[in-house]
Amino acid sequence: KLTLGTRTYDGMETAYRLPELDTIVFLSDGAPVASKVNAWSRIMFITHIFNRYRPIAVYTVEFEASASKLLALRELAARFAGISGKPQN
């Protein structure tokens, strides 16, 4: 159901279940809402657990993220062998 929320955790959890996946490209404004887990600290921890058993690179693309959310997106990419950036106009 469309709620205009960024289901960060739900998307990451689903991606880790795809057997052939080795890279995630996560596009977001950095505000995890309407998901099973909505705190960045918990999302980072759980993604760390996922990566312990199945390493997957996580790249982030930032769309109008606030300063604190921007830091979370960049940390997510840095922790999991990816890079973070903004779309070019």
mmCIF file as gemmi writes it, N, C-alpha and C atoms, coordinates in Angstrom:
data_model
loop_
_atom_site.group_PDB
_atom_site.id
_atom_site.type_symbol
_atom_site.label_atom_id
_atom_site.label_alt_id
_atom_site.label_comp_id
_atom_site.label_asym_id
_atom_site.label_entity_id
_atom_site.label_seq_id
_atom_site.pdbx_PDB_ins_code
_atom_site.Cartn_x
_atom_site.Cartn_y
_atom_site.Cartn_z
_atom_site.occupancy
_atom_site.B_iso_or_equiv
_atom_site.pdbx_formal_charge
_atom_site.auth_seq_id
_atom_site.auth_asym_id
_atom_site.pdbx_PDB_model_num
ATOM 1 N N . LYS Axp A 1 ? 0.853 -1.186 0 1 0 ? 1 A 1
ATOM 2 C CA . LYS Axp A 1 ? 0 0 0 1 0 ? 1 A 1
ATOM 3 C C . LYS Axp A 1 ? 0.892 1.241 0 1 0 ? 1 A 1
ATOM 4 N N . LEU Axp A 2 ? 0.62 2.174 -0.889 1 0 ? 2 A 1
ATOM 5 C CA . LEU Axp A 2 ? 1.409 3.398 -1.003 1 0 ? 2 A 1
ATOM 6 C C . LEU Axp A 2 ? 1.107 4.332 0.173 1 0 ? 2 A 1
ATOM 7 N N . THR Axp A 3 ? 2.162 4.693 0.919 1 0 ? 3 A 1
ATOM 8 C CA . THR Axp A 3 ? 2.005 5.606 2.053 1 0 ? 3 A 1
ATOM 9 C C . THR Axp A 3 ? 2.96 6.782 1.969 1 0 ? 3 A 1
ATOM 10 N N . LEU Axp A 4 ? 3.778 6.838 0.927 1 0 ? 4 A 1
ATOM 11 C CA . LEU Axp A 4 ? 4.79 7.871 0.73 1 0 ? 4 A 1
ATOM 12 C C . LEU Axp A 4 ? 5.889 7.809 1.784 1 0 ? 4 A 1
ATOM 13 N N . GLY Axp A 5 ? 6.039 6.678 2.451 1 0 ? 5 A 1
ATOM 14 C CA . GLY Axp A 5 ? 7.111 6.478 3.41 1 0 ? 5 A 1
ATOM 15 C C . GLY Axp A 5 ? 8.24 5.687 2.778 1 0 ? 5 A 1
ATOM 16 N N . THR Axp A 6 ? 9.448 5.891 3.285 1 0 ? 6 A 1
ATOM 17 C CA . THR Axp A 6 ? 10.608 5.147 2.805 1 0 ? 6 A 1
ATOM 18 C C . THR Axp A 6 ? 10.793 3.931 3.691 1 0 ? 6 A 1
ATOM 19 N N . ARG Axp A 7 ? 10.471 2.782 3.19 1 0 ? 7 A 1
ATOM 20 C CA . ARG Axp A 7 ? 10.583 1.542 3.955 1 0 ? 7 A 1
ATOM 21 C C . ARG Axp A 7 ? 12.011 1.003 3.853 1 0 ? 7 A 1
ATOM 22 N N . THR Axp A 8 ? 12.934 1.693 4.466 1 0 ? 8 A 1
ATOM 23 C CA . THR Axp A 8 ? 14.351 1.369 4.368 1 0 ? 8 A 1
ATOM 24 C C . THR Axp A 8 ? 14.633 -0.06 4.798 1 0 ? 8 A 1
ATOM 25 N N . TYR Axp A 9 ? 14.248 -0.416 5.994 1 0 ? 9 A 1
ATOM 26 C CA . TYR Axp A 9 ? 14.536 -1.76 6.491 1 0 ? 9 A 1
ATOM 27 C C . TYR Axp A 9 ? 13.867 -2.819 5.633 1 0 ? 9 A 1
ATOM 28 N N . ASP Axp A 10 ? 12.608 -2.64 5.308 1 0 ? 10 A 1
ATOM 29 C CA . ASP Axp A 10 ? 11.885 -3.641 4.526 1 0 ? 10 A 1
ATOM 30 C C . ASP Axp A 10 ? 12.567 -3.881 3.173 1 0 ? 10 A 1
ATOM 31 N N . GLY Axp A 11 ? 13.023 -2.8 2.549 1 0 ? 11 A 1
ATOM 32 C CA . GLY Axp A 11 ? 13.723 -2.93 1.271 1 0 ? 11 A 1
ATOM 33 C C . GLY Axp A 11 ? 15.039 -3.67 1.407 1 0 ? 11 A 1
ATOM 34 N N . MET Axp A 12 ? 15.804 -3.345 2.449 1 0 ? 12 A 1
ATOM 35 C CA . MET Axp A 12 ? 17.084 -4.008 2.677 1 0 ? 12 A 1
ATOM 36 C C . MET Axp A 12 ? 16.87 -5.495 2.977 1 0 ? 12 A 1
ATOM 37 N N . GLU Axp A 13 ? 15.907 -5.792 3.815 1 0 ? 13 A 1
ATOM 38 C CA . GLU Axp A 13 ? 15.624 -7.189 4.161 1 0 ? 13 A 1
ATOM 39 C C . GLU Axp A 13 ? 15.237 -7.984 2.91 1 0 ? 13 A 1
ATOM 40 N N . THR Axp A 14 ? 14.392 -7.418 2.083 1 0 ? 14 A 1
ATOM 41 C CA . THR Axp A 14 ? 13.981 -8.09 0.847 1 0 ? 14 A 1
ATOM 42 C C . THR Axp A 14 ? 15.167 -8.293 -0.088 1 0 ? 14 A 1
ATOM 43 N N . ALA Axp A 15 ? 16.008 -7.287 -0.22 1 0 ? 15 A 1
ATOM 44 C CA . ALA Axp A 15 ? 17.174 -7.388 -1.103 1 0 ? 15 A 1
ATOM 45 C C . ALA Axp A 15 ? 18.104 -8.509 -0.665 1 0 ? 15 A 1
ATOM 46 N N . TYR Axp A 16 ? 18.34 -8.65 0.625 1 0 ? 16 A 1
ATOM 47 C CA . TYR Axp A 16 ? 19.244 -9.685 1.116 1 0 ? 16 A 1
ATOM 48 C C . TYR Axp A 16 ? 18.71 -11.097 0.89 1 0 ? 16 A 1
ATOM 49 N N . ARG Axp A 17 ? 17.451 -11.219 0.596 1 0 ? 17 A 1
ATOM 50 C CA . ARG Axp A 17 ? 16.866 -12.54 0.318 1 0 ? 17 A 1
ATOM 51 C C . ARG Axp A 17 ? 17.009 -12.951 -1.147 1 0 ? 17 A 1
ATOM 52 N N . LEU Axp A 18 ? 17.412 -12.039 -2.015 1 0 ? 18 A 1
ATOM 53 C CA . LEU Axp A 18 ? 17.57 -12.36 -3.432 1 0 ? 18 A 1
ATOM 54 C C . LEU Axp A 18 ? 18.884 -13.112 -3.623 1 0 ? 18 A 1
ATOM 55 N N . PRO Axp A 19 ? 18.857 -14.331 -4.117 1 0 ? 19 A 1
ATOM 56 C CA . PRO Axp A 19 ? 20.042 -15.188 -4.114 1 0 ? 19 A 1
ATOM 57 C C . PRO Axp A 19 ? 21.217 -14.711 -4.969 1 0 ? 19 A 1
ATOM 58 N N . GLU Axp A 20 ? 20.993 -14.053 -6.062 1 0 ? 20 A 1
ATOM 59 C CA . GLU Axp A 20 ? 22.08 -13.659 -6.955 1 0 ? 20 A 1
ATOM 60 C C . GLU Axp A 20 ? 22.605 -12.245 -6.702 1 0 ? 20 A 1
ATOM 61 N N . LEU Axp A 21 ? 22.044 -11.562 -5.736 1 0 ? 21 A 1
ATOM 62 C CA . LEU Axp A 21 ? 22.373 -10.163 -5.5 1 0 ? 21 A 1
ATOM 63 C C . LEU Axp A 21 ? 23.754 -9.986 -4.877 1 0 ? 21 A 1
ATOM 64 N N . ASP Axp A 22 ? 24.551 -9.035 -5.408 1 0 ? 22 A 1
ATOM 65 C CA . ASP Axp A 22 ? 25.829 -8.72 -4.782 1 0 ? 22 A 1
ATOM 66 C C . ASP Axp A 22 ? 25.98 -7.23 -4.505 1 0 ? 22 A 1
ATOM 67 N N . THR Axp A 23 ? 25.009 -6.423 -4.973 1 0 ? 23 A 1
ATOM 68 C CA . THR Axp A 23 ? 25.056 -4.973 -4.796 1 0 ? 23 A 1
ATOM 69 C C . THR Axp A 23 ? 23.646 -4.438 -4.622 1 0 ? 23 A 1
ATOM 70 N N . ILE Axp A 24 ? 23.505 -3.491 -3.7 1 0 ? 24 A 1
ATOM 71 C CA . ILE Axp A 24 ? 22.238 -2.777 -3.514 1 0 ? 24 A 1
ATOM 72 C C . ILE Axp A 24 ? 22.493 -1.315 -3.848 1 0 ? 24 A 1
ATOM 73 N N . VAL Axp A 25 ? 21.611 -0.715 -4.634 1 0 ? 25 A 1
ATOM 74 C CA . VAL Axp A 25 ? 21.635 0.728 -4.876 1 0 ? 25 A 1
ATOM 75 C C . VAL Axp A 25 ? 20.369 1.264 -4.215 1 0 ? 25 A 1
ATOM 76 N N . PHE Axp A 26 ? 20.565 2.004 -3.131 1 0 ? 26 A 1
ATOM 77 C CA . PHE Axp A 26 ? 19.455 2.491 -2.317 1 0 ? 26 A 1
ATOM 78 C C . PHE Axp A 26 ? 19.24 3.971 -2.582 1 0 ? 26 A 1
ATOM 79 N N . LEU Axp A 27 ? 18.086 4.331 -3.144 1 0 ? 27 A 1
ATOM 80 C CA . LEU Axp A 27 ? 17.734 5.718 -3.447 1 0 ? 27 A 1
ATOM 81 C C . LEU Axp A 27 ? 16.769 6.206 -2.379 1 0 ? 27 A 1
ATOM 82 N N . SER Axp A 28 ? 17.106 7.326 -1.717 1 0 ? 28 A 1
ATOM 83 C CA . SER Axp A 28 ? 16.27 7.77 -0.605 1 0 ? 28 A 1
ATOM 84 C C . SER Axp A 28 ? 16.538 9.215 -0.222 1 0 ? 28 A 1
ATOM 85 N N . ASP Axp A 29 ? 15.585 9.777 0.534 1 0 ? 29 A 1
ATOM 86 C CA . ASP Axp A 29 ? 15.811 11.067 1.185 1 0 ? 29 A 1
ATOM 87 C C . ASP Axp A 29 ? 16.381 10.84 2.582 1 0 ? 29 A 1
ATOM 88 N N . GLY Axp A 30 ? 16.582 9.578 2.944 1 0 ? 30 A 1
ATOM 89 C CA . GLY Axp A 30 ? 17.213 9.239 4.212 1 0 ? 30 A 1
ATOM 90 C C . GLY Axp A 30 ? 16.292 9.159 5.398 1 0 ? 30 A 1
ATOM 91 N N . ALA Axp A 31 ? 14.993 9.247 5.188 1 0 ? 31 A 1
ATOM 92 C CA . ALA Axp A 31 ? 14.054 9.212 6.3 1 0 ? 31 A 1
ATOM 93 C C . ALA Axp A 31 ? 13.338 7.861 6.342 1 0 ? 31 A 1
ATOM 94 N N . PRO Axp A 32 ? 13.837 6.912 7.167 1 0 ? 32 A 1
ATOM 95 C CA . PRO Axp A 32 ? 13.195 5.597 7.223 1 0 ? 32 A 1
ATOM 96 C C . PRO Axp A 32 ? 11.895 5.659 8.032 1 0 ? 32 A 1
ATOM 97 N N . VAL Axp A 33 ? 10.78 5.484 7.361 1 0 ? 33 A 1
ATOM 98 C CA . VAL Axp A 33 ? 9.475 5.488 8.024 1 0 ? 33 A 1
ATOM 99 C C . VAL Axp A 33 ? 8.602 4.383 7.448 1 0 ? 33 A 1
ATOM 100 N N . ALA Axp A 34 ? 7.536 4.06 8.148 1 0 ? 34 A 1
ATOM 101 C CA . ALA Axp A 34 ? 6.527 3.094 7.714 1 0 ? 34 A 1
ATOM 102 C C . ALA Axp A 34 ? 7.113 1.708 7.475 1 0 ? 34 A 1
ATOM 103 N N . SER Axp A 35 ? 8.119 1.336 8.262 1 0 ? 35 A 1
ATOM 104 C CA . SER Axp A 35 ? 8.801 0.062 8.087 1 0 ? 35 A 1
ATOM 105 C C . SER Axp A 35 ? 8.778 -0.717 9.394 1 0 ? 35 A 1
ATOM 106 N N . LYS Axp A 36 ? 9.253 -1.95 9.355 1 0 ? 36 A 1
ATOM 107 C CA . LYS Axp A 36 ? 9.347 -2.75 10.579 1 0 ? 36 A 1
ATOM 108 C C . LYS Axp A 36 ? 10.332 -2.126 11.566 1 0 ? 36 A 1
ATOM 109 N N . VAL Axp A 37 ? 11.401 -1.508 11.034 1 0 ? 37 A 1
ATOM 110 C CA . VAL Axp A 37 ? 12.437 -0.854 11.83 1 0 ? 37 A 1
ATOM 111 C C . VAL Axp A 37 ? 12.632 0.546 11.265 1 0 ? 37 A 1
ATOM 112 N N . ASN Axp A 38 ? 12.549 1.58 12.1 1 0 ? 38 A 1
ATOM 113 C CA . ASN Axp A 38 ? 12.626 2.953 11.608 1 0 ? 38 A 1
ATOM 114 C C . ASN Axp A 38 ? 13.784 3.77 12.168 1 0 ? 38 A 1
ATOM 115 N N . ALA Axp A 39 ? 14.623 3.181 13.003 1 0 ? 39 A 1
ATOM 116 C CA . ALA Axp A 39 ? 15.766 3.898 13.577 1 0 ? 39 A 1
ATOM 117 C C . ALA Axp A 39 ? 17.034 3.523 12.812 1 0 ? 39 A 1
ATOM 118 N N . TRP Axp A 40 ? 17.794 4.53 12.386 1 0 ? 40 A 1
ATOM 119 C CA . TRP Axp A 40 ? 19.011 4.263 11.62 1 0 ? 40 A 1
ATOM 120 C C . TRP Axp A 40 ? 19.98 3.38 12.388 1 0 ? 40 A 1
ATOM 121 N N . SER Axp A 41 ? 20.091 3.545 13.703 1 0 ? 41 A 1
ATOM 122 C CA . SER Axp A 41 ? 21.03 2.727 14.475 1 0 ? 41 A 1
ATOM 123 C C . SER Axp A 41 ? 20.67 1.246 14.373 1 0 ? 41 A 1
ATOM 124 N N . ARG Axp A 42 ? 19.396 0.937 14.421 1 0 ? 42 A 1
ATOM 125 C CA . ARG Axp A 42 ? 18.938 -0.462 14.3 1 0 ? 42 A 1
ATOM 126 C C . ARG Axp A 42 ? 19.114 -0.969 12.87 1 0 ? 42 A 1
ATOM 127 N N . ILE Axp A 43 ? 18.842 -0.124 11.89 1 0 ? 43 A 1
ATOM 128 C CA . ILE Axp A 43 ? 19.017 -0.521 10.488 1 0 ? 43 A 1
ATOM 129 C C . ILE Axp A 43 ? 20.485 -0.857 10.226 1 0 ? 43 A 1
ATOM 130 N N . MET Axp A 44 ? 21.401 -0.03 10.745 1 0 ? 44 A 1
ATOM 131 C CA . MET Axp A 44 ? 22.837 -0.289 10.583 1 0 ? 44 A 1
ATOM 132 C C . MET Axp A 44 ? 23.218 -1.62 11.235 1 0 ? 44 A 1
ATOM 133 N N . PHE Axp A 45 ? 22.733 -1.856 12.444 1 0 ? 45 A 1
ATOM 134 C CA . PHE Axp A 45 ? 23.058 -3.077 13.164 1 0 ? 45 A 1
ATOM 135 C C . PHE Axp A 45 ? 22.551 -4.303 12.413 1 0 ? 45 A 1
ATOM 136 N N . ILE Axp A 46 ? 21.314 -4.278 11.992 1 0 ? 46 A 1
ATOM 137 C CA . ILE Axp A 46 ? 20.719 -5.42 11.296 1 0 ? 46 A 1
ATOM 138 C C . ILE Axp A 46 ? 21.409 -5.651 9.949 1 0 ? 46 A 1
ATOM 139 N N . THR Axp A 47 ? 21.741 -4.579 9.237 1 0 ? 47 A 1
ATOM 140 C CA . THR Axp A 47 ? 22.453 -4.722 7.969 1 0 ? 47 A 1
ATOM 141 C C . THR Axp A 47 ? 23.837 -5.329 8.207 1 0 ? 47 A 1
ATOM 142 N N . HIS Axp A 48 ? 24.459 -4.968 9.314 1 0 ? 48 A 1
ATOM 143 C CA . HIS Axp A 48 ? 25.735 -5.58 9.685 1 0 ? 48 A 1
ATOM 144 C C . HIS Axp A 48 ? 25.57 -7.093 9.862 1 0 ? 48 A 1
ATOM 145 N N . ILE Axp A 49 ? 24.515 -7.511 10.524 1 0 ? 49 A 1
ATOM 146 C CA . ILE Axp A 49 ? 24.243 -8.943 10.716 1 0 ? 49 A 1
ATOM 147 C C . ILE Axp A 49 ? 24.005 -9.612 9.368 1 0 ? 49 A 1
ATOM 148 N N . PHE Axp A 50 ? 23.193 -8.996 8.502 1 0 ? 50 A 1
ATOM 149 C CA . PHE Axp A 50 ? 22.962 -9.552 7.161 1 0 ? 50 A 1
ATOM 150 C C . PHE Axp A 50 ? 24.297 -9.728 6.43 1 0 ? 50 A 1
ATOM 151 N N . ASN Axp A 51 ? 25.155 -8.709 6.49 1 0 ? 51 A 1
ATOM 152 C CA . ASN Axp A 51 ? 26.427 -8.721 5.771 1 0 ? 51 A 1
ATOM 153 C C . ASN Axp A 51 ? 27.416 -9.719 6.35 1 0 ? 51 A 1
ATOM 154 N N . ARG Axp A 52 ? 27.277 -10.032 7.59 1 0 ? 52 A 1
ATOM 155 C CA . ARG Axp A 52 ? 28.168 -11.013 8.217 1 0 ? 52 A 1
ATOM 156 C C . ARG Axp A 52 ? 28.024 -12.375 7.529 1 0 ? 52 A 1
ATOM 157 N N . TYR Axp A 53 ? 26.811 -12.71 7.134 1 0 ? 53 A 1
ATOM 158 C CA . TYR Axp A 53 ? 26.539 -14.004 6.526 1 0 ? 53 A 1
ATOM 159 C C . TYR Axp A 53 ? 26.541 -13.967 4.998 1 0 ? 53 A 1
ATOM 160 N N . ARG Axp A 54 ? 26.333 -12.773 4.445 1 0 ? 54 A 1
ATOM 161 C CA . ARG Axp A 54 ? 26.297 -12.64 2.996 1 0 ? 54 A 1
ATOM 162 C C . ARG Axp A 54 ? 26.703 -11.227 2.619 1 0 ? 54 A 1
ATOM 163 N N . PRO Axp A 55 ? 27.99 -10.994 2.361 1 0 ? 55 A 1
ATOM 164 C CA . PRO Axp A 55 ? 28.457 -9.648 2.043 1 0 ? 55 A 1
ATOM 165 C C . PRO Axp A 55 ? 27.838 -9.105 0.753 1 0 ? 55 A 1
ATOM 166 N N . ILE Axp A 56 ? 27.244 -7.946 0.87 1 0 ? 56 A 1
ATOM 167 C CA . ILE Axp A 56 ? 26.641 -7.249 -0.272 1 0 ? 56 A 1
ATOM 168 C C . ILE Axp A 56 ? 27.05 -5.779 -0.164 1 0 ? 56 A 1
ATOM 169 N N . ALA Axp A 57 ? 27.536 -5.208 -1.256 1 0 ? 57 A 1
ATOM 170 C CA . ALA Axp A 57 ? 27.892 -3.789 -1.277 1 0 ? 57 A 1
ATOM 171 C C . ALA Axp A 57 ? 26.611 -2.954 -1.298 1 0 ? 57 A 1
ATOM 172 N N . VAL Axp A 58 ? 26.609 -1.869 -0.53 1 0 ? 58 A 1
ATOM 173 C CA . VAL Axp A 58 ? 25.444 -0.981 -0.477 1 0 ? 58 A 1
ATOM 174 C C . VAL Axp A 58 ? 25.87 0.414 -0.925 1 0 ? 58 A 1
ATOM 175 N N . TYR Axp A 59 ? 25.292 0.875 -2.027 1 0 ? 59 A 1
ATOM 176 C CA . TYR Axp A 59 ? 25.52 2.221 -2.543 1 0 ? 59 A 1
ATOM 177 C C . TYR Axp A 59 ? 24.27 3.037 -2.236 1 0 ? 59 A 1
ATOM 178 N N . THR Axp A 60 ? 24.434 4.308 -1.907 1 0 ? 60 A 1
ATOM 179 C CA . THR Axp A 60 ? 23.27 5.15 -1.643 1 0 ? 60 A 1
ATOM 180 C C . THR Axp A 60 ? 23.254 6.347 -2.583 1 0 ? 60 A 1
ATOM 181 N N . VAL Axp A 61 ? 22.065 6.726 -2.984 1 0 ? 61 A 1
ATOM 182 C CA . VAL Axp A 61 ? 21.853 7.922 -3.792 1 0 ? 61 A 1
ATOM 183 C C . VAL Axp A 61 ? 20.912 8.806 -2.984 1 0 ? 61 A 1
ATOM 184 N N . GLU Axp A 62 ? 21.374 10.013 -2.679 1 0 ? 62 A 1
ATOM 185 C CA . GLU Axp A 62 ? 20.678 10.916 -1.76 1 0 ? 62 A 1
ATOM 186 C C . GLU Axp A 62 ? 19.784 11.889 -2.527 1 0 ? 62 A 1
ATOM 187 N N . PHE Axp A 63 ? 18.528 11.949 -2.14 1 0 ? 63 A 1
ATOM 188 C CA . PHE Axp A 63 ? 17.576 12.88 -2.728 1 0 ? 63 A 1
ATOM 189 C C . PHE Axp A 63 ? 17.063 13.834 -1.654 1 0 ? 63 A 1
ATOM 190 N N . GLU Axp A 64 ? 17.602 15.052 -1.625 1 0 ? 64 A 1
ATOM 191 C CA . GLU Axp A 64 ? 17.151 16.102 -0.705 1 0 ? 64 A 1
ATOM 192 C C . GLU Axp A 64 ? 17.122 15.643 0.755 1 0 ? 64 A 1
ATOM 193 N N . ALA Axp A 65 ? 18.163 14.961 1.191 1 0 ? 65 A 1
ATOM 194 C CA . ALA Axp A 65 ? 18.241 14.485 2.571 1 0 ? 65 A 1
ATOM 195 C C . ALA Axp A 65 ? 18.654 15.619 3.504 1 0 ? 65 A 1
ATOM 196 N N . SER Axp A 66 ? 18.07 15.634 4.7 1 0 ? 66 A 1
ATOM 197 C CA . SER Axp A 66 ? 18.501 16.604 5.717 1 0 ? 66 A 1
ATOM 198 C C . SER Axp A 66 ? 19.915 16.235 6.158 1 0 ? 66 A 1
ATOM 199 N N . ALA Axp A 67 ? 20.557 17.103 6.907 1 0 ? 67 A 1
ATOM 200 C CA . ALA Axp A 67 ? 21.95 16.891 7.314 1 0 ? 67 A 1
ATOM 201 C C . ALA Axp A 67 ? 22.132 15.578 8.081 1 0 ? 67 A 1
ATOM 202 N N . SER Axp A 68 ? 21.264 15.295 9.045 1 0 ? 68 A 1
ATOM 203 C CA . SER Axp A 68 ? 21.414 14.071 9.836 1 0 ? 68 A 1
ATOM 204 C C . SER Axp A 68 ? 21.122 12.825 9 1 0 ? 68 A 1
ATOM 205 N N . LYS Axp A 69 ? 20.156 12.912 8.132 1 0 ? 69 A 1
ATOM 206 C CA . LYS Axp A 69 ? 19.82 11.769 7.271 1 0 ? 69 A 1
ATOM 207 C C . LYS Axp A 69 ? 20.911 11.541 6.234 1 0 ? 69 A 1
ATOM 208 N N . LEU Axp A 70 ? 21.505 12.631 5.765 1 0 ? 70 A 1
ATOM 209 C CA . LEU Axp A 70 ? 22.605 12.541 4.813 1 0 ? 70 A 1
ATOM 210 C C . LEU Axp A 70 ? 23.775 11.772 5.433 1 0 ? 70 A 1
ATOM 211 N N . LEU Axp A 71 ? 24.079 12.061 6.685 1 0 ? 71 A 1
ATOM 212 C CA . LEU Axp A 71 ? 25.142 11.343 7.386 1 0 ? 71 A 1
ATOM 213 C C . LEU Axp A 71 ? 24.829 9.85 7.495 1 0 ? 71 A 1
ATOM 214 N N . ALA Axp A 72 ? 23.573 9.52 7.774 1 0 ? 72 A 1
ATOM 215 C CA . ALA Axp A 72 ? 23.183 8.11 7.887 1 0 ? 72 A 1
ATOM 216 C C . ALA Axp A 72 ? 23.339 7.393 6.549 1 0 ? 72 A 1
ATOM 217 N N . LEU Axp A 73 ? 22.923 8.025 5.459 1 0 ? 73 A 1
ATOM 218 C CA . LEU Axp A 73 ? 23.064 7.413 4.137 1 0 ? 73 A 1
ATOM 219 C C . LEU Axp A 73 ? 24.534 7.211 3.785 1 0 ? 73 A 1
ATOM 220 N N . ARG Axp A 74 ? 25.353 8.191 4.085 1 0 ? 74 A 1
ATOM 221 C CA . ARG Axp A 74 ? 26.782 8.073 3.796 1 0 ? 74 A 1
ATOM 222 C C . ARG Axp A 74 ? 27.441 7 4.663 1 0 ? 74 A 1
ATOM 223 N N . GLU Axp A 75 ? 27.028 6.903 5.913 1 0 ? 75 A 1
ATOM 224 C CA . GLU Axp A 75 ? 27.572 5.869 6.792 1 0 ? 75 A 1
ATOM 225 C C . GLU Axp A 75 ? 27.171 4.476 6.313 1 0 ? 75 A 1
ATOM 226 N N . LEU Axp A 76 ? 25.922 4.332 5.877 1 0 ? 76 A 1
ATOM 227 C CA . LEU Axp A 76 ? 25.456 3.049 5.358 1 0 ? 76 A 1
ATOM 228 C C . LEU Axp A 76 ? 26.343 2.588 4.203 1 0 ? 76 A 1
ATOM 229 N N . ALA Axp A 77 ? 26.6 3.473 3.264 1 0 ? 77 A 1
ATOM 230 C CA . ALA Axp A 77 ? 27.453 3.123 2.123 1 0 ? 77 A 1
ATOM 231 C C . ALA Axp A 77 ? 28.883 2.834 2.574 1 0 ? 77 A 1
ATOM 232 N N . ALA Axp A 78 ? 29.417 3.65 3.455 1 0 ? 78 A 1
ATOM 233 C CA . ALA Axp A 78 ? 30.806 3.477 3.894 1 0 ? 78 A 1
ATOM 234 C C . ALA Axp A 78 ? 31.012 2.166 4.651 1 0 ? 78 A 1
ATOM 235 N N . ARG Axp A 79 ? 30.055 1.787 5.449 1 0 ? 79 A 1
ATOM 236 C CA . ARG Axp A 79 ? 30.177 0.553 6.233 1 0 ? 79 A 1
ATOM 237 C C . ARG Axp A 79 ? 30.115 -0.7 5.373 1 0 ? 79 A 1
ATOM 238 N N . PHE Axp A 80 ? 29.417 -0.603 4.248 1 0 ? 80 A 1
ATOM 239 C CA . PHE Axp A 80 ? 29.146 -1.801 3.474 1 0 ? 80 A 1
ATOM 240 C C . PHE Axp A 80 ? 29.685 -1.72 2.051 1 0 ? 80 A 1
ATOM 241 N N . ALA Axp A 81 ? 30.945 -1.278 1.952 1 0 ? 81 A 1
ATOM 242 C CA . ALA Axp A 81 ? 31.727 -1.339 0.704 1 0 ? 81 A 1
ATOM 243 C C . ALA Axp A 81 ? 31.121 -0.595 -0.48 1 0 ? 81 A 1
ATOM 244 N N . GLY Axp A 82 ? 30.323 0.424 -0.201 1 0 ? 82 A 1
ATOM 245 C CA . GLY Axp A 82 ? 29.738 1.202 -1.287 1 0 ? 82 A 1
ATOM 246 C C . GLY Axp A 82 ? 30.21 2.634 -1.255 1 0 ? 82 A 1
ATOM 247 N N . ILE Axp A 83 ? 29.575 3.443 -2.055 1 0 ? 83 A 1
ATOM 248 C CA . ILE Axp A 83 ? 29.81 4.886 -2.045 1 0 ? 83 A 1
ATOM 249 C C . ILE Axp A 83 ? 28.455 5.573 -2.003 1 0 ? 83 A 1
ATOM 250 N N . SER Axp A 84 ? 28.474 6.838 -1.682 1 0 ? 84 A 1
ATOM 251 C CA . SER Axp A 84 ? 27.257 7.609 -1.568 1 0 ? 84 A 1
ATOM 252 C C . SER Axp A 84 ? 27.379 8.848 -2.447 1 0 ? 84 A 1
ATOM 253 N N . GLY Axp A 85 ? 26.295 9.26 -3.035 1 0 ? 85 A 1
ATOM 254 C CA . GLY Axp A 85 ? 26.335 10.455 -3.862 1 0 ? 85 A 1
ATOM 255 C C . GLY Axp A 85 ? 24.956 11.004 -4.134 1 0 ? 85 A 1
ATOM 256 N N . LYS Axp A 86 ? 24.955 12.128 -4.827 1 0 ? 86 A 1
ATOM 257 C CA . LYS Axp A 86 ? 23.711 12.792 -5.23 1 0 ? 86 A 1
ATOM 258 C C . LYS Axp A 86 ? 23.553 12.652 -6.735 1 0 ? 86 A 1
ATOM 259 N N . PRO Axp A 87 ? 22.314 12.62 -7.214 1 0 ? 87 A 1
ATOM 260 C CA . PRO Axp A 87 ? 22.116 12.54 -8.661 1 0 ? 87 A 1
ATOM 261 C C . PRO Axp A 87 ? 22.605 13.822 -9.333 1 0 ? 87 A 1
ATOM 262 N N . GLN Axp A 88 ? 23.149 13.691 -10.501 1 0 ? 88 A 1
ATOM 263 C CA . GLN Axp A 88 ? 23.619 14.85 -11.264 1 0 ? 88 A 1
ATOM 264 C C . GLN Axp A 88 ? 22.473 15.406 -12.079 1 0 ? 88 A 1
ATOM 265 N N . ASN Axp A 89 ? 22.382 16.727 -12.157 1 0 ? 89 A 1
ATOM 266 C CA . ASN Axp A 89 ? 21.323 17.372 -12.948 1 0 ? 89 A 1
ATOM 267 C C . ASN Axp A 89 ? 21.664 17.384 -14.401 1 0 ? 89 A 1
